[in-house]
Amino acid sequence: MYPILFQYKLISIGGYGVMLGLGFYLAFLLLERELKLRNIDPELAYKILLVAIPSGIIGSKVFHILEHWNEFLQYPVEMIFSGAGLSAYGGFLMAFGLSYIVIKRSKVDVLTVCDAATPSMALGYCFGRFGCHVAGDGCYGILVKPYHALQWLGTSYPNGIVPTSSPVYPTPLFEVFVSVLVLGFMLQLRRKEWPAGKLFFLYMILNGLPRFLVEFIRTNPEMAFGFTQAQVVGFFLMVTGIIGIVLLDRKKAAEKA
């Protein structure tokens, strides 16, 4: 693991930061390209990037603090300024909220832009989760037991930000693999003549479902009814995606009638 790639006096470059920055940049380039294909001013990609980066980082930190509130009360300064402890969904929700405002002010159809952004979302999420693996920031799975059928997947993170020498399930890599598949799927489906928003709602389902399932083998604290914060958000995304698709299909059927 490479939590710190370069350090000189007060300057420190971490593995997670590099992967996150690379993910933002590549996602931006992909969004710019998708907007051009839809005859939308690619300048909008710059505006979204400017709000997505800071809001994504702040949202990630805020959600992590809320998830580990008792720990935050004991070590508030350490948790705020720690390089570890970022919630992917917290960053996504806050970045999406501010990006929504930017899109509305640009007087462009929000759902059309959301469709164009789905490949970028999948790509950015992929790099973010891989950054977790590279830095070893503690978002691992449960301990791998000798009798587990998938014990060969066990991975240790002795040099991570949150070190562990015991073999655990590398859940960030599981999500990286799924994100790559979703990215390819989105790039294929975007060619279809679907109602605006349907591709985005489908992505919400394909993002929420794997995260909901992988949380069962992760060690995150429970939030409500035995579910973790990520499972609650993932469930919300799935339900929203299903409702959105149903409403769009009903609207299309009504228009045909």
C-alpha positions, 0 to 999 in steps of 0.5 A, spaced: 500 500 500 502 507 498 498 511 503 504 517 502 507 517 495 511 523 496 513 527 502 518 533 503 517 537 509 510 540 510 509 537 503 505 530 502 502 527 496 498 521 498 496 515 494 488 516 495 489 524 493 493 522 487 487 517 485 482 522 487 485 527 482 486 523 476 479 520 477 476 527 477 480 529 471 478 523 467 471 524 469 471 531 467 474 529 460 469 524 459 463 529 461 466 534 456 466 529 450 459 526 452 456 533 452 459 535 445 455 528 443 449 531 445 450 538 442 450 541 449 456 547 451 462 543 454 463 549 458 458 546 463 463 541 464 468 546 467 462 549 471 460 542 474 468 540 476 469 547 479 463 545 484 464 538 484 471 537 487 470 542 493 463 539 495 465 532 494 471 532 498 467 536 504 461 532 503 465 525 504 468 528 510 462 530 513 458 523 512 464 520 515 464 524 521 456 523 522 458 515 521 463 515 526 460 521 531 462 518 538 469 517 535 469 524 532 467 527 539 473 524 542 478 526 537 475 532 533 481 535 530 484 529 528 478 526 524 477 533 521 484 533 518 486 526 517 487 524 510 483 518 512 476 517 513 472 519 507 465 517 505 464 516 497 456 517 498 457 523 502 461 526 496 457 524 491 450 527 494 453 534 496 457 534 489 450 532 485 446 537 489 451 543 487 452 541 480 444 540 480 444 548 481 449 549 476 445 546 471 439 549 472 442 556 472 445 554 465 438 553 463 440 546 460 435 540 461 438 537 468 436 529 466 439 530 459 446 532 463 445 527 468 444 522 462 451 524 459 454 524 466 453 517 468 459 514 465 463 520 468 460 518 475 462 510 474 469 512 472 470 517 478 467 512 483 472 507 480 478 511 481 475 513 488 474 506 490 481 504 487 484 510 491 481 507 498 485 500 496 492 504 494 492 508 501 489 502 505 484 507 509 480 502 513 474 501 508 476 493 508 471 487 509 471 482 514 477 478 517 478 472 512 477 465 515 481 459 513 474 455 512 471 461 507 470 459 500 473 465 498 479 465 502 484 466 497 481 473 496 484 475 503 489 481 502 492 485 508 494 492 508 500 492 513 502 499 510 495 502 510 493 509 513 489 504 517 494 498 517 492 491 518 496 485 517 490 480 518 487 478 511 481 481 510 476 482 504 479 487 499 472 490 498 474 497 495 477 492 489 470 489 489 467 495 487 472 497 482 471 491 478 463 492 478 464 500 477 468 498 470 463 493 468 457 499 469 462 504 466 462 499 460 454 498 460 453 505 461 457 507 454 453 502 451 446 504 453 447 511 452 447 510 444 439 508 445 434 513 444 431 513 451 427 518 455 432 523 458 433 521 465 432 513 464 440 512 463 441 516 470 436 512 474 438 506 471 445 508 474 443 509 481 440 502 481 447 499 479 451 503 483 446 502 489 445 495 489 453 493 489 454 498 495 448 495 499 450 488 498 458 489 499 456 492 506 454 486 509 462 484 509 465 490 511 466 493 518 462 499 518 458 501 524 451 500 523 446 506 523 439 504 523 435 497 523 442 493 523 444 497 516 450 501 515 450 509 512 452 506 506 446 501 505 441 506 507 444 511 502 444 505 497 437 503 498 435 510 497 438 510 490 435 504 488 428 506 490 429 513 487 432 509 480 426 504 480 421 510 481 424 514 476 424 509 471 417 507 472 415 514 472 418 515 465 415 509 462 408 511 464 409 518 461 412 515 455 406 510 454 401 516 456 404 520 450 403 514 445 396 513 447 
